[in-house]
Amino acid sequence: MNILSLLRQTGQRFRSSERGTAPVEAVIVTPLLFWWYLAAYQYFDAFREKNANQKAAYAISDMISRETAEIDTAYIERMGEVFDYLTMSRQPGWIRVTSVYWDDVAGVYRTAWSHATDGHAPHTDATIATETARIPVLPVGDTVVLVETSTTYQPFFRIGLEATQLNNFVTTRPRFASQIVFEGQLAPEVEPVPDVGGA
């Protein structure tokens, strides 16, 4: 057997051999599997924190709506601490609580009072007007408690996700009164519309 034939046969055997394919495939696939695992964990954690933020916002809104005594800035600051505790976020969050009523004469929503934590600005009549589409229709003389929460989700790994702001906007009608009293401030007294329909 000459040298050329020997080289040709050796090349053919090497080309058709399947020995060592598993380690090669493992080397190729392992980084992809590792990346997929990190990405799956990252997206799961993001949705978990988003869900926790939403539940915390509804819980705080429900607690405030059940109050019958006057509340103050210290009460809302404590609600901000409750929000941070419930969400267990790695970044501090803030909340804004606003009592909103419908001004039937002017045909606009107005704020009876508003307070925000962490130095954020409270709502005014001008800013609440920009949220009209998200506020439910209110009967004359009634109010709604608007709770806004916000925190920043900071991902563990930079895999398809950047730092994301998680915001919630929850409106709840007071449970046991027509309005929640805040440090002596009340919405202006508005005469209810008389029932002329009869029954």
Backbone as CSV, one residue per row, in Angstrom:
resi,resn,N_x,N_y,N_z,CA_x,CA_y,CA_z,C_x,C_y,C_z
1,MET,0.875,-1.180,0.000,0.000,0.000,0.000,0.908,1.224,0.000
2,ASN,0.649,2.093,-0.981,1.509,3.264,-1.045,1.034,4.348,-0.071
3,ILE,1.812,5.381,0.018,1.560,6.454,0.979,0.266,7.180,0.660
4,LEU,-0.026,7.425,-0.616,-1.239,8.166,-1.000,-2.494,7.408,-0.588
5,SER,-2.496,6.080,-0.835,-3.662,5.273,-0.453,-3.857,5.275,1.062
6,LEU,-2.762,5.186,1.771,-2.839,5.190,3.236,-3.400,6.523,3.745
7,LEU,-2.940,7.621,3.177,-3.443,8.931,3.588,-4.926,9.098,3.243
8,ARG,-5.306,8.567,2.035,-6.698,8.662,1.620,-7.597,7.873,2.572
9,GLN,-7.229,6.686,2.933,-8.034,5.853,3.839,-8.105,6.473,5.240
10,THR,-6.976,7.017,5.674,-6.963,7.655,6.999,-7.907,8.862,7.021
11,GLY,-7.891,9.642,5.943,-8.785,10.801,5.857,-10.241,10.396,5.839
12,GLN,-10.570,9.309,5.085,-11.949,8.835,5.019,-12.427,8.342,6.379
13,ARG,-11.541,7.604,7.092,-11.924,7.125,8.421,-12.161,8.299,9.384
14,PHE,-11.305,9.301,9.303,-11.445,10.455,10.187,-12.748,11.215,9.897
15,ARG,-13.073,11.312,8.580,-14.277,12.042,8.185,-15.546,11.330,8.620
16,SER,-15.562,10.019,8.558,-16.772,9.261,8.897,-16.852,8.897,10.379
17,SER,-15.786,9.127,11.131,-15.786,8.762,12.543,-16.710,9.694,13.339
18,GLU,-17.449,9.109,14.304,-18.344,9.875,15.167,-17.844,9.918,16.605
19,ARG,-16.687,9.424,16.843,-16.122,9.471,18.183,-15.814,10.914,18.580
20,GLY,-16.181,11.297,19.811,-15.892,12.647,20.306,-16.932,13.688,19.966
21,THR,-18.061,13.295,19.316,-19.080,14.292,18.953,-19.812,14.825,20.183
22,ALA,-20.022,13.973,21.181,-20.741,14.422,22.381,-20.005,15.545,23.097
23,PRO,-18.718,15.416,23.368,-18.012,16.530,24.006,-18.051,17.814,23.172
24,VAL,-17.933,17.666,21.861,-17.966,18.854,20.995,-19.334,19.520,21.069
25,GLU,-20.412,18.712,21.001,-21.758,19.260,21.096,-21.993,19.920,22.451
26,ALA,-21.452,19.291,23.492,-21.610,19.866,24.834,-20.942,21.230,24.922
27,VAL,-19.757,21.330,24.339,-19.042,22.607,24.360,-19.840,23.685,23.636
28,ILE,-20.525,23.309,22.552,-21.304,24.281,21.771,-22.603,24.639,22.481
29,VAL,-23.304,23.629,23.034,-24.643,23.828,23.576,-24.642,24.391,24.999
30,THR,-23.658,24.040,25.815,-23.659,24.459,27.223,-23.766,25.969,27.407
31,PRO,-23.007,26.789,26.680,-23.178,28.246,26.846,-24.588,28.710,26.492
32,LEU,-25.189,28.092,25.455,-26.548,28.473,25.069,-27.548,28.106,26.159
33,LEU,-27.383,26.901,26.735,-28.271,26.486,27.822,-28.105,27.387,29.037
34,PHE,-26.887,27.749,29.344,-26.623,28.631,30.491,-27.258,30.000,30.276
35,TRP,-27.124,30.547,29.063,-27.737,31.837,28.732,-29.254,31.744,28.832
36,TRP,-29.837,30.636,28.326,-31.288,30.468,28.387,-31.765,30.393,29.831
37,TYR,-31.027,29.713,30.689,-31.398,29.596,32.096,-31.383,30.966,32.773
38,LEU,-30.350,31.750,32.533,-30.266,33.081,33.125,-31.395,33.974,32.618
39,ALA,-31.677,33.901,31.315,-32.748,34.731,30.749,-34.105,34.333,31.327
40,ALA,-34.364,33.032,31.449,-35.640,32.567,32.006,-35.792,33.044,33.448
41,TYR,-34.731,32.930,34.233,-34.785,33.391,35.620,-35.016,34.896,35.679
42,GLN,-34.347,35.641,34.789,-34.468,37.099,34.795,-35.896,37.535,34.490
43,TYR,-36.500,36.954,33.448,-37.869,37.335,33.082,-38.867,36.887,34.142
44,PHE,-38.655,35.716,34.735,-39.535,35.256,35.814,-39.468,36.220,36.992
45,ASP,-38.267,36.660,37.354,-38.114,37.582,38.479,-38.763,38.925,38.179
46,ALA,-38.671,39.386,36.926,-39.291,40.661,36.556,-40.810,40.586,36.686
47,PHE,-41.414,39.500,36.194,-42.862,39.352,36.311,-43.281,39.164,37.766
48,ARG,-42.451,38.484,38.560,-42.764,38.316,39.979,-42.820,39.671,40.681
49,GLU,-41.821,40.522,40.411,-41.803,41.821,41.063,-42.929,42.717,40.555
50,LYS,-43.248,42.637,39.282,-44.373,43.419,38.752,-45.673,43.015,39.431
51,ASN,-45.885,41.705,39.607,-47.089,41.206,40.258,-47.131,41.631,41.727
52,ALA,-45.984,41.573,42.414,-45.932,41.989,43.815,-46.245,43.474,43.952
53,ASN,-45.754,44.294,43.027,-46.038,45.724,43.054,-47.521,45.998,42.875
54,GLN,-48.132,45.288,41.952,-49.564,45.498,41.699,-50.405,45.094,42.907
55,LYS,-50.083,43.949,43.505,-50.823,43.502,44.684,-50.647,44.471,45.846
56,ALA,-49.426,44.984,46.030,-49.175,45.936,47.109,-49.965,47.218,46.900
57,ALA,-50.049,47.682,45.660,-50.813,48.900,45.373,-52.290,48.717,45.710
58,TYR,-52.851,47.569,45.347,-54.260,47.306,45.654,-54.473,47.145,47.158
59,ALA,-53.522,46.530,47.847,-53.655,46.356,49.295,-53.655,47.708,50.006
60,ILE,-52.743,48.597,49.615,-52.672,49.918,50.234,-53.931,50.716,49.925
61,SER,-54.386,50.662,48.688,-55.607,51.372,48.312,-56.802,50.878,49.119
62,ASP,-56.881,49.566,49.314,-57.991,48.995,50.077,-57.915,49.415,51.545
63,MET,-56.717,49.440,52.128,-56.570,49.855,53.528,-57.010,51.299,53.724
64,ILE,-56.577,52.181,52.822,-56.931,53.595,52.948,-58.434,53.783,52.763
65,SER,-59.024,53.039,51.848,-60.456,53.212,51.574,-61.325,52.799,52.756
66,ARG,-60.790,52.018,53.687,-61.557,51.563,54.851,-61.423,52.486,56.058
67,GLU,-60.599,53.516,55.944,-60.407,54.428,57.070,-61.668,55.272,57.309
68,THR,-61.988,55.445,58.578,-63.108,56.318,58.955,-62.612,57.514,59.765
69,ALA,-61.416,57.402,60.336,-60.821,58.524,61.071,-59.972,59.365,60.127
70,GLU,-59.659,60.558,60.567,-58.821,61.459,59.774,-57.416,60.877,59.613
71,ILE,-56.862,60.970,58.418,-55.494,60.528,58.188,-54.600,61.754,57.972
72,ASP,-53.289,61.551,58.059,-52.369,62.674,57.914,-51.154,62.247,57.097
73,THR,-50.182,63.142,56.986,-48.996,62.850,56.179,-48.211,61.674,56.760
74,ALA,-48.167,61.582,58.108,-47.433,60.475,58.733,-48.060,59.134,58.353
75,TYR,-49.388,59.099,58.254,-50.089,57.867,57.873,-49.671,57.437,56.471
76,ILE,-49.635,58.384,55.544,-49.285,58.048,54.163,-47.803,57.674,54.056
77,GLU,-46.958,58.332,54.855,-45.544,57.948,54.869,-45.389,56.501,55.342
78,ARG,-46.187,56.109,56.328,-46.142,54.714,56.793,-46.656,53.763,55.714
79,MET,-47.641,54.212,54.953,-48.124,53.390,53.837,-47.016,53.193,52.800
80,GLY,-46.155,54.212,52.645,-45.000,54.061,51.761,-44.052,52.992,52.267
81,GLU,-43.871,52.931,53.588,-43.025,51.896,54.175,-43.662,50.515,54.004
82,VAL,-44.984,50.459,54.144,-45.700,49.195,53.928,-45.514,48.735,52.484
83,PHE,-45.569,49.672,51.549,-45.383,49.339,50.134,-44.007,48.729,49.903
84,ASP,-42.974,49.339,50.474,-41.616,48.796,50.321,-41.504,47.409,50.941
85,TYR,-42.177,47.216,52.071,-42.121,45.917,52.750,-42.829,44.837,51.924
86,LEU,-43.993,45.185,51.369,-44.755,44.193,50.611,-44.077,43.807,49.305
87,THR,-43.447,44.759,48.662,-42.828,44.472,47.365,-41.459,43.826,47.517
88,MET,-40.784,44.087,48.641,-39.420,43.578,48.852,-38.520,43.922,47.675
89,SER,-38.713,45.111,47.140,-37.934,45.547,45.986,-36.513,45.902,46.392
90,ARG,-35.588,45.716,45.464,-34.202,46.085,45.725,-33.994,47.589,45.614
91,GLN,-34.973,48.295,45.049,-34.913,49.743,44.924,-36.058,50.364,45.722
92,PRO,-35.837,51.489,46.404,-36.927,52.125,47.160,-38.011,52.640,46.217
93,GLY,-39.251,52.531,46.666,-40.365,53.029,45.865,-41.020,54.226,46.532
94,TRP,-42.039,54.758,45.895,-42.788,55.873,46.475,-44.259,55.726,46.096
95,ILE,-45.119,56.370,46.889,-46.547,56.330,46.601,-47.110,57.747,46.637
96,ARG,-48.240,57.909,45.953,-48.975,59.179,45.992,-50.449,58.852,46.181
97,VAL,-51.055,59.454,47.184,-52.464,59.215,47.491,-53.221,60.517,47.269
98,THR,-54.319,60.429,46.541,-55.099,61.619,46.182,-56.579,61.318,46.329
99,SER,-57.301,62.255,46.915,-58.761,62.168,46.966,-59.306,63.041,45.843
100,VAL,-60.095,62.435,44.979,-60.586,63.119,43.775,-62.106,63.167,43.808
101,TYR,-62.674,64.273,43.398,-64.133,64.392,43.280,-64.484,65.084,41.961
102,TRP,-65.743,64.976,41.598,-66.216,65.555,40.342,-66.886,66.897,40.613
103,ASP,-66.370,67.928,39.970,-66.978,69.265,40.061,-68.004,69.377,38.942
104,ASP,-69.280,69.233,39.322,-70.335,69.204,38.311,-70.536,70.560,37.646
105,VAL,-70.242,71.623,38.370,-70.421,72.969,37.804,-69.382,73.230,36.714
106,ALA,-68.123,72.936,37.029,-67.047,73.167,36.056,-66.910,72.013,35.066
107,GLY,-67.464,70.842,35.414,-67.360,69.683,34.529,-65.960,69.088,34.474
108,VAL,-65.251,69.115,35.624,-63.890,68.577,35.668,-63.692,67.827,36.983
109,TYR,-62.650,66.970,37.010,-62.243,66.337,38.257,-61.357,67.304,39.024
110,ARG,-61.500,67.283,40.363,-60.671,68.137,41.206,-60.096,67.310,42.358
111,THR,-59.014,67.811,42.925,-58.400,67.125,44.063,-58.892,67.758,45.362
112,ALA,-59.386,66.899,46.266,-59.727,67.382,47.607,-58.441,67.528,48.417
113,TRP,-57.528,66.574,48.257,-56.212,66.626,48.871,-55.312,65.612,48.179
114,SER,-54.019,65.776,48.359,-53.057,64.857,47.751,-51.743,64.923,48.518
115,HIS,-51.107,63.767,48.678,-49.798,63.724,49.333,-48.972,62.603,48.716
116,ALA,-47.692,62.879,48.491,-46.773,61.894,47.911,-45.575,61.727,48.835
117,THR,-45.012,60.526,48.845,-43.843,60.245,49.682,-42.552,60.500,48.902
118,ASP,-41.456,60.472,49.619,-40.123,60.567,49.028,-39.905,61.853,48.245
119,GLY,-40.595,62.926,48.675,-40.374,64.233,48.058,-41.013,64.434,46.698
120,HIS,-41.850,63.518,46.250,-42.510,63.685,44.962,-43.680,64.657,45.077
121,ALA,-44.028,65.255,43.955,-45.052,66.296,43.960,-46.450,65.687,44.099
122,PRO,-47.294,66.299,44.925,-48.682,65.842,45.009,-49.456,66.285,43.767
123,HIS,-50.629,65.723,43.602,-51.477,66.121,42.480,-52.123,67.477,42.752
124,THR,-52.363,68.196,41.679,-53.146,69.433,41.718,-54.310,69.273,40.752
125,ASP,-55.202,70.260,40.725,-56.314,70.204,39.773,-55.795,70.125,38.336
126,ALA,-54.673,70.803,38.083,-54.120,70.807,36.726,-53.562,69.441,36.351
127,THR,-52.836,68.798,37.273,-52.228,67.504,36.941,-53.266,66.388,36.919
128,ILE,-54.289,66.508,37.774,-55.308,65.454,37.786,-56.123,65.494,36.499
129,ALA,-56.173,66.651,35.852,-56.907,66.758,34.591,-56.269,65.901,33.504
130,THR,-54.976,65.633,33.610,-54.299,64.799,32.617,-54.602,63.323,32.810
131,GLU,-55.194,62.966,33.960,-55.506,61.568,34.261,-56.991,61.265,34.097
132,THR,-57.733,62.175,33.479,-59.188,62.029,33.377,-59.608,60.693,32.784
133,ALA,-58.903,60.228,31.777,-59.290,58.995,31.090,-59.158,57.769,31.998
134,ARG,-58.369,57.872,33.061,-58.152,56.722,33.935,-58.987,56.774,35.218
135,ILE,-59.766,57.824,35.383,-60.594,57.973,36.580,-62.027,57.592,36.227
136,PRO,-62.666,56.758,37.041,-64.037,56.347,36.717,-65.032,57.494,36.853
137,VAL,-66.186,57.333,36.256,-67.259,58.318,36.366,-67.749,58.341,37.809
138,LEU,-67.846,59.546,38.376,-68.245,59.696,39.775,-69.587,60.408,39.876
139,PRO,-70.445,59.948,40.780,-71.672,60.704,41.027,-71.354,61.993,41.765
140,VAL,-72.233,62.970,41.648,-72.023,64.248,42.318,-72.019,64.033,43.829
141,GLY,-71.039,64.638,44.519,-70.938,64.512,45.959,-70.147,63.306,46.427
142,ASP,-69.666,62.484,45.513,-68.889,61.302,45.865,-67.423,61.548,45.546
143,THR,-66.541,60.741,46.124,-65.105,60.864,45.877,-64.520,59.486,45.591
144,VAL,-63.283,59.498,45.144,-62.552,58.257,44.927,-61.121,58.459,45.413
145,VAL,-60.561,57.413,46.013,-59.166,57.468,46.461,-58.281,56.940,45.340
146,LEU,-57.373,57.757,44.907,-56.443,57.394,43.843,-55.076,57.112,44.457
147,VAL,-54.598,55.881,44.294,-53.293,55.485,44.823,-52.367,55.172,43.655
148,GLU,-51.258,55.875,43.590,-50.238,55.623,42.574,-48.980,55.122,43.278
149,THR,-48.408,54.083,42.748,-47.165,53.545,43.296,-46.118,53.459,42.193
150,SER,-44.878,53.565,42.585,-43.804,53.507,41.593,-42.528,52.980,42.238
151,THR,-41.858,52.103,41.545,-40.546,51.619,41.963,-39.774,51.216,40.711
152,THR,-38.489,51.056,40.853,-37.638,50.691,39.718,-37.195,49.243,39.851
153,TYR,-37.425,48.473,38.803,-36.933,47.093,38.794,-35.533,47.083,38.204
154,GLN,-34.584,46.612,38.984,-33.195,46.521,38.539,-32.853,45.058,38.279
155,PRO,-32.677,44.652,37.019,-32.405,43.238,36.727,-31.045,42.797,37.259
156,PHE,-30.970,41.511,37.592,-29.709,40.936,38.053,-28.681,40.922,36.927
157,PHE,-29.145,40.533,35.735,-28.255,40.378,34.584,-28.778,41.226,33.433
158,ARG,-27.892,41.727,32.622,-28.281,42.512,31.456,-28.553,41.574,30.288
159,ILE,-29.636,40.817,30.404,-29.993,39.868,29.340,-31.372,40.241,28.812
160,GLY,-31.419,41.162,27.884,-32.688,41.545,27.271,-33.535,42.484,28.105
161,LEU,-33.122,42.802,29.327,-33.890,43.695,30.192,-32.993,44.799,30.731
162,GLU,-33.555,45.990,30.746,-32.876,47.120,31.358,-33.648,47.511,32.620
163,ALA,-33.150,48.471,33.369,-33.878,48.984,34.528,-35.238,49.502,34.056
164,THR,-36.307,49.056,34.716,-37.667,49.356,34.277,-38.468,49.976,35.409
165,GLN,-39.227,51.019,35.076,-40.096,51.656,36.058,-41.403,50.874,36.144
166,LEU,-41.765,50.451,37.357,-43.014,49.723,37.573,-44.000,50.666,38.250
167,ASN,-45.015,51.098,37.502,-46.003,52.055,37.996,-47.381,51.410,38.083
168,ASN,-48.141,51.798,39.101,-49.517,51.334,39.255,-50.428,52.519,39.522
169,PHE,-51.670,52.403,39.057,-52.662,53.472,39.180,-53.962,52.803,39.606
170,VAL,-54.333,52.970,40.885,-55.479,52.251,41.443,-56.496,53.249,41.987
171,THR,-57.746,53.106,41.597,-58.811,53.950,42.134,-59.771,53.084,42.950
172,THR,-60.103,53.556,44.138,-60.994,52.814,45.024,-61.952,53.782,45.697
173,ARG,-63.224,53.410,45.722,-64.219,54.240,46.406,-64.116,54.010,47.906
174,PRO,-64.201,55.065,48.718,-64.214,54.878,50.176,-65.321,53.910,50.588
175,ARG,-64.991,53.010,51.511,-65.930,51.939,51.862,-67.071,52.410,52.748
176,PHE,-66.738,53.216,53.771,-67.724,53.512,54.809,-68.111,54.982,54.878
177,ALA,-67.642,55.790,53.964,-67.974,57.213,53.956,-67.891,57.721,52.530
178,SER,-68.365,58.930,52.324,-68.326,59.484,50.970,-66.947,60.007,50.609
179,GLN,-66.099,60.222,51.637,-64.751,60.710,51.375,-63.835,60.393,52.546
180,ILE,-62.530,60.326,52.265,-61.514,60.126,53.295,-61.015,61.501,53.731
181,VAL,-61.061,61.757,55.040,-60.668,63.055,55.572,-59.154,63.096,55.761
182,PHE,-58.540,64.189,55.327,-57.091,64.344,55.430,-56.756,65.628,56.176
183,GLU,-56.268,65.498,57.392,-55.839,66.633,58.211,-56.837,67.785,58.192
184,GLY,-58.093,67.460,58.359,-59.129,68.482,58.446,-59.636,68.998,57.120
185,GLN,-59.055,68.541,56.009,-59.476,69.034,54.699,-60.560,68.124,54.137
186,LEU,-61.573,68.741,53.617,-62.670,68.007,52.992,-62.918,68.562,51.601
187,ALA,-63.465,67.728,50.767,-63.914,68.230,49.468,-65.083,69.165,49.702
188,PRO,-65.264,70.190,48.875,-66.381,71.108,49.046,-67.706,70.358,49.071
189,GLU,-68.585,70.836,49.937,-69.890,70.194,50.017,-70.648,70.447,48.713
190,VAL,-71.159,69.411,48.140,-71.897,69.518,46.889,-73.264,68.887,47.098
191,GLU,-74.283,69.642,46.749,-75.633,69.105,46.891,-75.845,67.956,45.929
192,PRO,-76.330,66.813,46.407,-76.578,65.708,45.500,-77.684,66.023,44.528
193,VAL,-77.613,65.423,43.361,-78.630,65.645,42.353,-79.925,64.993,42.813
194,PRO,-81.047,65.728,42.847,-82.309,65.131,43.316,-82.796,64.051,42.372
195,ASP,-83.430,63.040,42.936,-83.964,61.944,42.141,-85.346,62.341,41.645
196,VAL,-85.440,62.618,40.356,-86.714,63.048,39.785,-87.401,61.925,39.036
197,GLY,-86.768,60.772,39.007,-87.337,59.667,38.251,-88.501,59.014,38.974
198,GLY,-88.407,58.956,40.319,-89.441,58.287,41.083,-89.324,56.783,40.945
199,ALA,-89.982,56.068,41.798,-89.959,54.617,41.748,-91.327,54.088,42.065
